[in-house]
Amino acid sequence: MKKHLAVLVFGSLLLSACAGTSQSKIDKDARLTQDWTADSVYSEARKELDAGNYSRAVSLFEVLRSRQPEGRYVEQALMEEAYAHYKNEEPVKALAALARFERHFPASANMDYALYLRGLVQFAEDTSFLNKLSAQDWSDRDPEANRKAFQTFETLVKRFPNSKYADDARKRMKRLVEALGGHEIAIARYYAKRGAYLAANNRAQSILKQYQNTSYPEEALAIMIFTYNKMNKPQLADDSRRVLEKSFPQSAYLQKGWVADDMPWWRYWK
């Protein structure tokens, strides 16, 4: 508890410090570039972005937007500012910039990229700085970010099926479904190992309904057989076993005879 509290306190202090530093950088860049043209400010911001100096790039893009709220660079600057926040592992700021972009430029020709970038931010959200500090196991975290990323990529491929970002979005959607199925199977395992057989069975059934195209239905069926036996429901256990035999005739869960011996299925994991 103390460790997690220390992480949260440290994270809060760090974020506060970053916020102050960010404003001071913007003020400094505003003074340094006060005689520059919009073209020069944008060119410098792009150089910093390409060089990986994301904080400086964000500062310059914000200076540019503050000077030309209706200028020709506003749309591009806002988009590239969001990208810089994403690369700098600042998902909250990246999503805020993208929300402004989508609100102010709903008919933009770059809307497909805006959706793609939003999906990337949500896709990578679990690798953000504070999560790295807390060192949580992915399976113990709320998969809400994965669900949001999936929904964003799904919106992209539906609205812009021919976008150059659509193919990668589809690939990421497959990975996200696999991750969501993995989250469900991890919970099912947890409940089964601790004797919460009904809860484990319910989770296993949800995998068969929602994540049938992932790598987890085989194990989900094994969990169902195991938990039905434990709940003294042999008919349902037999039904589940027949489905397992038909769908996965070479399943290790069947070959090793764990059902007949009533052995815990997790002993056969590699």
FENTA-V470955 format. One record per residue. N is the residue number from 1. RES is the residue in three letters. SS is DSSP state (hx for helix, st for strand, lp for the rest). Layout:
# FENTA-V470955
n: <N:N>
res: <RES:RES>
ss: <SS:SS>
This chain:
# FENTA-V470955
n: <1:2:3:4:5:6:7:8:9:10:11:12:13:14:15:16:17:18:19:20:21:22:23:24:25:26:27:28:29:30:31:32:33:34:35:36:37:38:39:40:41:42:43:44:45:46:47:48:49:50:51:52:53:54:55:56:57:58:59:60:61:62:63:64:65:66:67:68:69:70:71:72:73:74:75:76:77:78:79:80:81:82:83:84:85:86:87:88:89:90:91:92:93:94:95:96:97:98:99:100:101:102:103:104:105:106:107:108:109:110:111:112:113:114:115:116:117:118:119:120:121:122:123:124:125:126:127:128:129:130:131:132:133:134:135:136:137:138:139:140:141:142:143:144:145:146:147:148:149:150:151:152:153:154:155:156:157:158:159:160:161:162:163:164:165:166:167:168:169:170:171:172:173:174:175:176:177:178:179:180:181:182:183:184:185:186:187:188:189:190:191:192:193:194:195:196:197:198:199:200:201:202:203:204:205:206:207:208:209:210:211:212:213:214:215:216:217:218:219:220:221:222:223:224:225:226:227:228:229:230:231:232:233:234:235:236:237:238:239:240:241:242:243:244:245:246:247:248:249:250:251:252:253:254:255:256:257:258:259:260:261:262:263:264:265:266:267:268:269:270>
res: <MET:LYS:LYS:HIS:LEU:ALA:VAL:LEU:VAL:PHE:GLY:SER:LEU:LEU:LEU:SER:ALA:CYS:ALA:GLY:THR:SER:GLN:SER:LYS:ILE:ASP:LYS:ASP:ALA:ARG:LEU:THR:GLN:ASP:TRP:THR:ALA:ASP:SER:VAL:TYR:SER:GLU:ALA:ARG:LYS:GLU:LEU:ASP:ALA:GLY:ASN:TYR:SER:ARG:ALA:VAL:SER:LEU:PHE:GLU:VAL:LEU:ARG:SER:ARG:GLN:PRO:GLU:GLY:ARG:TYR:VAL:GLU:GLN:ALA:LEU:MET:GLU:GLU:ALA:TYR:ALA:HIS:TYR:LYS:ASN:GLU:GLU:PRO:VAL:LYS:ALA:LEU:ALA:ALA:LEU:ALA:ARG:PHE:GLU:ARG:HIS:PHE:PRO:ALA:SER:ALA:ASN:MET:ASP:TYR:ALA:LEU:TYR:LEU:ARG:GLY:LEU:VAL:GLN:PHE:ALA:GLU:ASP:THR:SER:PHE:LEU:ASN:LYS:LEU:SER:ALA:GLN:ASP:TRP:SER:ASP:ARG:ASP:PRO:GLU:ALA:ASN:ARG:LYS:ALA:PHE:GLN:THR:PHE:GLU:THR:LEU:VAL:LYS:ARG:PHE:PRO:ASN:SER:LYS:TYR:ALA:ASP:ASP:ALA:ARG:LYS:ARG:MET:LYS:ARG:LEU:VAL:GLU:ALA:LEU:GLY:GLY:HIS:GLU:ILE:ALA:ILE:ALA:ARG:TYR:TYR:ALA:LYS:ARG:GLY:ALA:TYR:LEU:ALA:ALA:ASN:ASN:ARG:ALA:GLN:SER:ILE:LEU:LYS:GLN:TYR:GLN:ASN:THR:SER:TYR:PRO:GLU:GLU:ALA:LEU:ALA:ILE:MET:ILE:PHE:THR:TYR:ASN:LYS:MET:ASN:LYS:PRO:GLN:LEU:ALA:ASP:ASP:SER:ARG:ARG:VAL:LEU:GLU:LYS:SER:PHE:PRO:GLN:SER:ALA:TYR:LEU:GLN:LYS:GLY:TRP:VAL:ALA:ASP:ASP:MET:PRO:TRP:TRP:ARG:TYR:TRP:LYS>
ss: <lp:hx:hx:hx:hx:hx:hx:hx:hx:hx:hx:hx:hx:hx:hx:hx:hx:hx:hx:hx:hx:hx:hx:hx:hx:hx:hx:hx:hx:hx:hx:hx:lp:lp:lp:lp:lp:hx:hx:hx:hx:hx:hx:hx:hx:hx:hx:hx:hx:hx:lp:lp:lp:hx:hx:hx:hx:hx:hx:hx:hx:hx:hx:hx:hx:hx:hx:lp:lp:lp:lp:lp:lp:hx:hx:hx:hx:hx:hx:hx:hx:hx:hx:hx:hx:hx:hx:lp:lp:lp:hx:hx:hx:hx:hx:hx:hx:hx:hx:hx:hx:hx:hx:hx:lp:lp:lp:lp:lp:lp:hx:hx:hx:hx:hx:hx:hx:hx:hx:hx:hx:hx:hx:lp:hx:hx:hx:lp:hx:hx:hx:hx:hx:hx:lp:lp:lp:hx:hx:hx:lp:lp:lp:hx:hx:hx:hx:hx:hx:hx:hx:hx:hx:hx:hx:hx:hx:hx:hx:lp:lp:lp:lp:lp:lp:hx:hx:hx:hx:hx:hx:hx:hx:hx:hx:hx:hx:hx:hx:hx:hx:hx:hx:hx:hx:hx:hx:hx:hx:hx:hx:hx:hx:lp:lp:lp:hx:hx:hx:hx:hx:hx:hx:hx:hx:hx:hx:hx:hx:hx:lp:lp:lp:lp:lp:lp:hx:hx:hx:hx:hx:hx:hx:hx:hx:hx:hx:hx:hx:hx:lp:lp:lp:hx:hx:hx:hx:hx:hx:hx:hx:hx:hx:hx:hx:hx:hx:lp:lp:lp:lp:hx:hx:hx:hx:lp:lp:hx:hx:hx:hx:lp:lp:lp:hx:hx:hx:hx:lp:lp>
